[in-house]
């Protein structure tokens, strides 16, 4: 029996500026569709959510591009086994 979850992802290309150094960086910010829906419930746009995430990490948002969409299926049993193996290596 297969047990998997499907996540609907949105990836935004963003230009950010480091508040301390002033350095500009180009990054991708990937969010789950449910994160975006939760933000909407409290009246926040995707842009506002990304600005809040960037600010929490010490960046100002200069520009946000249109979201790329992708759905990914995550096999939970394989993820479990991988995690058990990784924990065994750490011990």
C-alpha positions as CSV (number, residue, x, y, z in Angstrom):
1,X,0.0,0.0,0.0
2,X,1.4,3.4,-1.0
3,X,1.1,6.2,1.5
4,X,2.1,9.6,0.2
5,X,1.1,13.2,0.4
6,X,0.9,15.7,-2.4
7,X,2.1,19.2,-1.8
8,X,1.2,22.0,-4.1
9,X,4.1,24.4,-4.1
10,X,4.6,27.9,-5.4
11,X,8.1,29.2,-6.0
12,X,8.7,32.9,-6.3
13,X,11.9,34.5,-7.7
14,X,12.8,37.5,-5.4
15,X,15.4,40.2,-5.3
16,X,16.4,41.0,-1.7
17,X,18.7,43.5,0.0
18,X,20.6,42.5,3.2
19,X,19.8,45.1,5.8
20,X,23.3,45.1,7.3
21,X,25.6,44.9,4.3
22,X,23.3,46.4,1.7
23,X,24.2,43.5,-0.6
24,X,21.6,42.5,-3.2
25,X,20.8,38.8,-3.6
26,X,18.5,36.9,-6.0
27,X,16.7,34.0,-4.3
28,X,13.9,31.6,-4.8
29,X,11.3,31.4,-2.0
30,X,9.2,28.2,-2.1
31,X,5.9,28.1,-0.2
32,X,3.2,25.5,0.2
33,X,-0.1,26.5,-1.2
34,X,-1.6,26.0,2.3
35,X,0.8,28.6,3.7
36,X,-0.5,31.1,1.1
37,X,-4.1,30.2,1.9
38,X,-3.5,30.7,5.6
39,X,-2.0,34.2,4.9
40,X,-5.1,35.0,2.9
41,X,-7.3,34.1,5.8
42,X,-5.7,36.9,7.9
43,X,-5.9,39.3,5.0
44,X,-2.3,39.0,3.9
45,X,-1.2,38.8,0.3
46,X,1.6,36.5,-1.0
47,X,3.8,39.6,-1.3
48,X,3.2,40.6,2.3
49,X,3.9,37.0,3.4
50,X,7.2,37.0,1.5
51,X,8.1,40.5,2.9
52,X,7.5,39.2,6.4
53,X,9.6,36.1,5.9
54,X,12.4,38.2,4.3
55,X,12.3,40.7,7.2
56,X,12.5,38.0,9.7
57,X,15.8,36.9,8.1
58,X,17.2,40.5,7.9
59,X,16.3,41.3,4.3
60,X,14.2,43.9,2.5
61,X,12.3,42.9,-0.6
62,X,13.2,44.7,-3.8
63,X,11.1,42.7,-6.3
64,X,9.0,39.5,-6.4
65,X,8.3,37.6,-9.6
66,X,5.3,35.6,-10.6
67,X,5.0,32.2,-8.9
68,X,6.0,29.0,-10.6
69,X,3.6,26.2,-9.7
70,X,4.4,22.5,-9.1
71,X,2.8,19.6,-7.2
72,X,5.1,17.0,-5.6
73,X,4.2,13.6,-4.2
74,X,6.1,12.6,-1.1
75,X,6.3,8.9,-0.4
76,X,6.0,8.8,3.4
77,X,7.4,5.3,3.9
78,X,10.6,6.1,1.9
79,X,10.9,9.4,3.9
80,X,10.6,7.5,7.1
81,X,13.3,5.0,6.1
82,X,15.6,7.7,5.0
83,X,15.2,9.6,8.3
84,X,15.9,6.4,10.3
85,X,19.0,5.7,8.3
86,X,20.2,9.3,8.7
87,X,19.6,9.2,12.4
88,X,21.6,5.9,12.6
89,X,24.5,7.5,10.9
90,X,24.5,10.4,13.4
91,X,24.9,8.0,16.4
